[in-house]
C-alpha cells in the first residue's frame, strides 16, 4: 500500500510542476500579447495566442490528471 501511495504522491508532484510551468507560460504569453498588441505586431500576436492555447491545454490536461489521481 505504501508503494502505491508514494507513486500517487510522486505523480501529484509531477502534475503540480506541470501546472506551475503552464501558469508561468500563460503569464509570460499574456505579457507578450499585450506588448505585441500595443506595437500592432500581428505576427507576434499570433505566436502568443498559440502559446496561450498550448499552456491552457496543458493546464486542463494536468487538472484532469490530478482529479483522476486523487479519485
Phi and psi in degrees as GROMACS dihedral restraints (atoms count N, CA, C in turn):
[ dihedral_restraints ]
;  ai    aj    ak    al  type     phi  dphi    fc
    3     4     5     6     1   -64.4    20    10
    4     5     6     7     1   -37.7    20    10
    6     7     8     9     1   -62.2    20    10
    7     8     9    10     1   -40.1    20    10
    9    10    11    12     1   -66.6    20    10
   10    11    12    13     1   -40.6    20    10
   12    13    14    15     1   -63.1    20    10
   13    14    15    16     1   -42.1    20    10
   15    16    17    18     1   -63.8    20    10
   16    17    18    19     1   -40.5    20    10
   18    19    20    21     1   -64.0    20    10
   19    20    21    22     1   -43.8    20    10
   21    22    23    24     1   -64.0    20    10
   22    23    24    25     1   -42.1    20    10
   24    25    26    27     1   -63.6    20    10
   25    26    27    28     1   -42.1    20    10
   27    28    29    30     1   -63.0    20    10
   28    29    30    31     1   -40.2    20    10
   30    31    32    33     1   -64.2    20    10
   31    32    33    34     1   -40.2    20    10
   33    34    35    36     1   -63.3    20    10
   34    35    36    37     1   -44.1    20    10
   36    37    38    39     1   -61.1    20    10
   37    38    39    40     1   -42.0    20    10
   39    40    41    42     1   -62.1    20    10
   40    41    42    43     1   -44.9    20    10
   42    43    44    45     1   -66.4    20    10
   43    44    45    46     1   -35.5    20    10
   45    46    47    48     1   -64.9    20    10
   46    47    48    49     1   -36.5    20    10
   48    49    50    51     1   -63.9    20    10
   49    50    51    52     1   -41.4    20    10
   51    52    53    54     1   -62.7    20    10
   52    53    54    55     1   -43.5    20    10
   54    55    56    57     1   -62.6    20    10
   55    56    57    58     1   -42.8    20    10
   57    58    59    60     1   -61.8    20    10
   58    59    60    61     1   -42.7    20    10
   60    61    62    63     1   -64.2    20    10
   61    62    63    64     1   -43.0    20    10
   63    64    65    66     1   -64.7    20    10
   64    65    66    67     1   -39.4    20    10
   66    67    68    69     1   -63.7    20    10
   67    68    69    70     1   -41.9    20    10
   69    70    71    72     1   -64.0    20    10
   70    71    72    73     1   -40.0    20    10
   72    73    74    75     1   -64.9    20    10
   73    74    75    76     1   -41.7    20    10
   75    76    77    78     1   -61.5    20    10
   76    77    78    79     1   -45.8    20    10
   78    79    80    81     1   -60.5    20    10
   79    80    81    82     1   -46.5    20    10
   81    82    83    84     1   -65.0    20    10
   82    83    84    85     1   -42.5    20    10
   84    85    86    87     1   -65.1    20    10
   85    86    87    88     1   -39.1    20    10
   87    88    89    90     1   -63.6    20    10
   88    89    90    91     1   -40.9    20    10
   90    91    92    93     1   -62.2    20    10
   91    92    93    94     1   -45.3    20    10
   93    94    95    96     1   -65.4    20    10
   94    95    96    97     1   -36.5    20    10
   96    97    98    99     1   -63.8    20    10
   97    98    99   100     1   -44.6    20    10
   99   100   101   102     1   -58.9    20    10
  100   101   102   103     1   -46.9    20    10
  102   103   104   105     1   -63.7    20    10
  103   104   105   106     1   -43.7    20    10
  105   106   107   108     1   -69.4    20    10
  106   107   108   109     1   -30.1    20    10
  108   109   110   111     1   -70.7    20    10
  109   110   111   112     1   -39.1    20    10
  111   112   113   114     1   -62.6    20    10
  112   113   114   115     1   -40.2    20    10
  114   115   116   117     1   -82.3    20    10
  115   116   117   118     1    -5.2    20    10
  117   118   119   120     1    57.9    20    10
  118   119   120   121     1    39.1    20    10
  120   121   122   123     1   -92.7    20    10
  121   122   123   124     1    90.7    20    10
  123   124   125   126     1   -61.8    20    10
  124   125   126   127     1   -37.8    20    10
  126   127   128   129     1   -62.5    20    10
  127   128   129   130     1   -44.9    20    10
  129   130   131   132     1   -68.0    20    10
  130   131   132   133     1   -33.7    20    10
  132   133   134   135     1   -60.6    20    10
  133   134   135   136     1   -44.3    20    10
  135   136   137   138     1   -63.0    20    10
  136   137   138   139     1   -42.0    20    10
  138   139   140   141     1   -63.2    20    10
  139   140   141   142     1   -45.8    20    10
  141   142   143   144     1   -70.0    20    10
  142   143   144   145     1   -31.6    20    10
  144   145   146   147     1   -64.5    20    10
  145   146   147   148     1   -39.1    20    10
  147   148   149   150     1   -65.5    20    10
  148   149   150   151     1   -39.1    20    10
  150   151   152   153     1   -61.3    20    10
  151   152   153   154     1   -44.3    20    10
  153   154   155   156     1   -62.8    20    10
  154   155   156   157     1   -43.8    20    10
  156   157   158   159     1   -62.7    20    10
  157   158   159   160     1   -44.2    20    10
  159   160   161   162     1   -63.2    20    10
  160   161   162   163     1   -43.3    20    10
  162   163   164   165     1   -65.3    20    10
  163   164   165   166     1   -40.9    20    10
  165   166   167   168     1   -66.2    20    10
  166   167   168   169     1   -37.2    20    10
  168   169   170   171     1   -64.3    20    10
  169   170   171   172     1   -42.1    20    10
  171   172   173   174     1   -61.4    20    10
  172   173   174   175     1   -41.8    20    10
  174   175   176   177     1   -63.4    20    10
  175   176   177   178     1   -43.9    20    10
  177   178   179   180     1   -62.6    20    10
  178   179   180   181     1   -45.8    20    10
  180   181   182   183     1   -63.1    20    10
  181   182   183   184     1   -43.3    20    10
  183   184   185   186     1   -65.3    20    10
  184   185   186   187     1   -41.4    20    10
  186   187   188   189     1   -63.5    20    10
  187   188   189   190     1   -41.1    20    10
  189   190   191   192     1   -64.6    20    10
  190   191   192   193     1   -43.0    20    10
  192   193   194   195     1   -64.5    20    10
  193   194   195   196     1   -40.0    20    10
  195   196   197   198     1   -61.3    20    10
  196   197   198   199     1   -42.6    20    10
  198   199   200   201     1   -66.7    20    10
  199   200   201   202     1   -33.4    20    10
  201   202   203   204     1   -69.5    20    10
  202   203   204   205     1   -40.3    20    10
  204   205   206   207     1   -63.6    20    10
  205   206   207   208     1   -40.1    20    10
  207   208   209   210     1   -78.0    20    10
  208   209   210   211     1   -15.9    20    10
